[in-house]
Amino acid sequence: MSTETRYQRLALSLQDECKQAGRNPEEVTLLAVSKTVDIDEVACAISAGARAFGENRPDELVRKQAAFPEVEWHFIGNIQSRRIPDIVKSATLIHSVAKEEHLEKINRAAQECNKVQQVLIEVNVSGEQSKSGFEPADVWPLICRNAALPCVDIVGLMTMAPQGDIEAIQETFAGLAALQNELQEKAREQALDVAIRELSMGMTEDWPYAIPYGATIIRVGRAIFDEAFE
Ligand SMILES: *Cc1c(COP(=O)(O)O)cnc(C)c1O
């Protein structure tokens, strides 16, 4: 099976899951995570209809964005301060802000490129020690402080579910959706001009569980690019 076929098959499954959940498939971006493949495979996915790609290394983000500037490039990896200028130069959306100090550095880098950088806040919903991300209770104060930074726009939340246990996966996705609701309500009450509209959740193993809970971006790598996925 080719990358084209795997991408198209996944796009159809996504449409099915959206219908079953009573959602409009156009609300959900299928982010093709191309971190394990080269330019040729990216080209295959584009010819199959892919319009947004995810990378977790700054060098690969910069290289692939330069090769295919007509599609969106999202950064989904661990952020190192010194690489923030490269990430900001190339990323439409940064999914993985997990430290407050990075917001200020992103703001500065974005100011230099004359852009407003859209970001998601990574949230450790499951509370696992091994996972990065903010605790849910820390996100609202962070959003309030970020309002002072003119070139960073927090547009949503990202999380990773624990592996394996379906109940724990569903609890994690439900938890991120509940936090989104809570934040939207607080923003309304306090008339703060922020729109927490994106929920980035779901990967190859668990994305179908994320759709009923309101995922607006699923990040899928292996189901598109791994030949073992038939
Ligand atoms: C690699 C990666 C993905 C994609 O994982 P697959 O299991 O290949 O679908 C999604 N999100 C993040 C943050 C990743 O690093």
The ligand as an ORCA input file, in Angstrom:
! r2SCAN-3c Opt
* xyz 0 1
  C       5.250     11.445     16.573
  C       4.177     12.270     17.167
  C       2.848     12.101     16.744
  C       2.410     11.045     15.736
  O       2.472      9.771     16.316
  P       2.004      8.467     15.499
  O       1.862      7.439     16.548
  O       3.090      8.169     14.511
  O       0.713      8.805     14.836
  C       1.877     12.945     17.296
  N       2.204     13.888     18.220
  C       3.462     14.057     18.651
  C       3.732     15.109     19.671
  C       4.487     13.265     18.143
  O       5.739     13.440     18.578
*
